[in-house]
Amino acid sequence: MKYGLLLILCLLCRSLWGGQVYDLGEGLSATDSQIQELARRLPRTTTETRYYHWTQLQTALRWSLNGRIDSGEVDFYNRASGSKQVYGPGIYMAASATSSSSFGKAAAVFVMPVGTLLFDQRIVSEVFGHRNLTDLQLSQLGKLLPFVRNVTSDWWITHHPRNVSKVVFGGVHGASAKWNEMTTVEILEELRQAARNDGEAKHLEALLTLSYYMDGISFYRALKVNPGNPWREFEPQNFEQYLKARRGLLEKALKGNLGMSQDGRFGPASTTTDAWAEKQLREVLPLVFESVSGKSDPGRNYFRDEGIRAGGNSEGQTFKATAAQVEVMKKNPYIEIEVTPHPSGNGFLVAYYYPDVFHYKKLKDKLSPELYRELETLDPARVWKNTQLRRQYNQRIVTDLLKNLFKSTHGRPVSFQGESVQFLMDLVSIHPFKDFNGRVTRLYYDLAHAEAKVFEIPYSFLADLDLMTDITEYQKILKLGAQGHKEMMAAMLEELMKARAEKRAPNYRDLPALDNLWKALQPMGIPQQTTLSAAQLELIKKRRFHELFELLRHPSEINIGTFCKRVFN
C-alpha cells in the first residue's frame, strides 16, 4: 500500500506542475489526471503473488542471478514483434507452475508484493470515456502503470519493470527445470553465458570444470575434504589454463571450427581419410595439447619420446588388480603387462608399459609394416645407449600409431554409448603425451562429441578403468557416470539459485546428488555411496582403489582399526 500512495503522490505533484500527455498510440492519449485516477481506482493484490515464466535455461539463470529483469529488457518485450504476442506486446506469465512450461526448459518466478495493481477493463474503459483500449494501447498504458492483466484463466501479462523487480529461479517455488530434456553441453554452455557478470555463478562454472580436470572420484573426495577450496587438492597451478582451454575449445567445437567431426561422425564427409587423419595428427590434437598445457612449440613436436611404465617409475613398483582386470589388460593390443600373484592370494600385483621401442611386439597389427620391420632389426643394447636414436623411434612409434588410429576412425559414428568408446580406449592406450595426457585425450573426445552435435558427453568417474575394463562394461560405466554427473550438475545449479533467493552461500558439499557420481561403478558391484570415512577418502587420494572397493563391497569383513592403521601409516 505504501507504494500505491507514493505513486498517487508523484502523479499528483506532476499534475500540479502542469501535467503531461502520454501517447498510447492509434490516436489515443492519456493525461496525468487519468493515470492518477487509474492508480487510485484499480484494485490491488492483498497477498504476495507469484507468476511463472518458462524460457531458455540461460535466460532464467540470468534473471534469477540478477534478481530482476532490467528495464531495457522489459522495453524489448514491450515491442510489437508479431511472434507469440496473442494479447499484444509484454511479458507473459502464468499463475500456475506448469501452464507455460511448453515455452522453455526452465522457469523464472516473478514475485510481486502486496498492493500490486490489477487491471480492470471496466474501470479503464470508464476513465477513457467508455472506450475499449487495444492490446497495443494497453501495452503503452502498462508502461506507465505497473499493473498485471489477466488475459485467460491462468495467463497474465505485464509491461512494467517494477513487476519483475524480484525474480527467483523456478525450482525455488516448485518448478524445477527440465534437466532430463537438456544435454550436458547445453547445461554447461547456458551456465557459462549466464555467469559472465556473477561471481558465484562463475565459481560454480569453475567447480564443474574442475570435475573434468581430474576424474570424478577425485573430484568427489576434494569437495568432501576441502569444500571451500577443492582446487587445492589437485594441481591448482594448471587449472586456470585448463578452464580457459575447455571454454575456448568448446566454443570452437560448437561453431564447427575444429575439423574433428561433423553430423554425428568423425571427420567431415568432404575430407579424405588420409587428409583428415593428418589434420588430427598435425593440427587438432597438438592444438588441444597446447591449449591445456600452455606450452608452445613452432614445430608442434609434442608427442612423447620416452617410454612410460604404469605402476610406478621404478622397477618392482606395482599396483593391485583383480583377475578380470588382468585379463583385460593382457588383451589390450597396445600395452605390455607384468603380473605376479599378490602374496595374500587375493588379486595380482601389476605393472604395464605403454608403446615404446622396447615394448612393441604386440603392435604388429597396429604399426605400419615398414616401421615394424625396422624395429625388428634394431639392437636393443645400442638403442638403450643412444638416447637420440631411442627418442626418435619412440616418437615415430607414437606418431604412427596415432595416424593409423585416426585413419581407422574416419567416418565412424561419434558416441560414447557406441563403438567410438574403443577409439577413446585406444587413444589412452597409446598415451601420446608425457604430461597432461589424460586431460588432453579426454578433452579431445569430448570436443569430438560437441562438434558432431552429439551433446551428451562421457564422464570419467575413475580414469584407471580406461585400460582395466572391457568395452561393454566400460560403455555402461561411462553412461552411468554421465547420468550421475548431469544429475549432480543440475542439483548444484538448483542449489546456487536457492541460495541466492535465501541470501546465503551455496553448499555443494552436502548435496545428496553428489553421491550420484558413484552410479558409474554399479556395473562393478560397488554400491552408491552416501558417506565415506576419512580412511576411505585417504584411499582415494592414494589411488588404492582395489582396497577401497573391497571395503565397500564387503564392509563387515574388514577390521576397521587395522585398516585405518594400514591406510594412514
Buried (B, 14 or more C-beta within 10 A) or exposed (E): EEBBEEBBEBBBEBBEEEBEEBEBBEEBBBBBBBBBBBBEEBEBBEEEBBBBBBBBBBBBBBBBBBEBBBBEBBEEBBEEEEEEBEBBBBBBBBBBBEBBBEBBBBBBBBBBBBBBBBBBEEBBEBBBEEEEBBBBBBBBBBBBBBBBBBBEEBBBBBBBBBBBBBBBBBBBBEBBBBBEEBBBBBBBBBBBBBBEEBEBBBBBBBBBBBBBBBBBBBBBBBBBBEEEEBBEBBEEEBBEBBBBBBBEBBEBBBEBEBBBBBEEBBBBEEBEBEBBBBBBBEEBBBBBBBBBBBBEEEEBEBBBBEBBBBBEEEEEEBBBBBEEBBEBBEEBEBBBBBBEEBEEEEBBBBBBBBBBBBBBEBBEEBBEEEBBEEBEEBEEEEBEEEEEBBBBBBBBBBBBBBBBBBBBBBEBBBBBBEBBBBBBBBBBBBBBBEBBBBBBBBBBBBBBBBBBBBBBBBBBBBBBBBBBBBEEBBBBBBBBBBBBBBBBBBBBBBBBBBBBBEEEEBEBEEBEBBBBBBBBBBBBEBEBBEEBEEBBBBBBEEBBBBBBBBBBEEEEEBEEEEBBEEBEE
